[in-house]
């Protein structure tokens, strides 16, 4: 029985409710009156229900599709402006006791080299990341209580925050580790993590159980209810995601929105972010083995519909996707991207020979961070290394309030400009610096509040003179 307020996964992600919503979407995907009504609601920028958004995803009416893309662009601009937040993943360990059939870290894969970074190795990786200009990381690890216990993760977070090298600093560590207990989530919260990220992989229970045949991750309910435990443990910002390609995308999209509605209904705040990964080739993994791969066009439409459905949620795309796909995705809703990522354990310091790779999957966008920054700016975006909200305690509903009150231009935008300036001073190539300094000058004029504008102008000079870490 569908109940968004229930704490039981089969009730807040009720299978029948997903099926009924998809049937409703099929019945109405060409119904102009229903479509117009949903578009009119979406124009209020307050989001859509899983059913409404499912109708938009199902429609192939070209006029409605054009309106969806237009709205997605408009909503993104209204809430996120032209800022794009940058991050990088840091793989700590690929030891894993699960049997996920799409992931090369699965226990039965005997030819992938197993690696776990020592604290000294983490330090070297983080210095390499700082030297590129990164300020925000997402740590990744396989699930293995013996090799990667929570104490190892906590120690690693501490190590990362403590590394100060030249002007570098990692100011926000997001964590993508397996579902765990409330007690462990409390420990992660106390360690000062940013977002707790956990991909659902698939919301379809039967498929989930087949795709995760062995190991603790097999337990669908424990995995699906993880975000509730994380929030009970005091973590305000949680990040959802499904791995597109495993199941039918319309099912996943609908259930993903039901999960977001559930978090809002129970905890008063929806997901901080939603990630959009697709299955990729990897050691022992052929993405063609999964029947539900989606085309780039469908993928972009999913992103646009999500942007319209959850206007305040940050949306993330990784280097799994090519430059071309990322460019299209940025336009219709993505607000955070990774850059210059390595998905192997220790990959920022040591290039691994291809046949000995510990990588989790192939990356499509292999550009350097400098190239990514320069590309973003040439597309008219402001790359941002800002981590201010979380450091100022603006997490969970406080962040959402800022977003909803449209104060981004007076807060996030100035912070983006100041952190971009730091990047340009410390890490950019001469040509990127040139483009960036010009961009900052142009963007200063868009800060509505005069006091804030002059605060930023003064700080930009201070940054040129060597000071760092200003924020609103
Ligand atoms: N082990 C943790 C867990 O169970 O959630 C951490 C996550 S893992 C390091 C990060 C994510 O990579 C997974 O949640 C999965 O969605 C994704 N992934 C695994 N195999 C992949 C593949 N072949 N292509 C693309 N993404 C993949």
Boltz pocket constraint, residues with backbone or C-beta under 6 A from the ligand:
constraints:
  - pocket:
      binder: B
      contacts: [[A, 102], [A, 103], [A, 104], [A, 140], [A, 141], [A, 142], [A, 143], [A, 176], [A, 177], [A, 178], [A, 179], [A, 197], [A, 198], [A, 199], [A, 201], [A, 217], [A, 242], [A, 243], [A, 277], [A, 278], [A, 279], [A, 280], [A, 281], [A, 282], [A, 285], [A, 320], [A, 360], [A, 361]]
      max_distance: 6.0
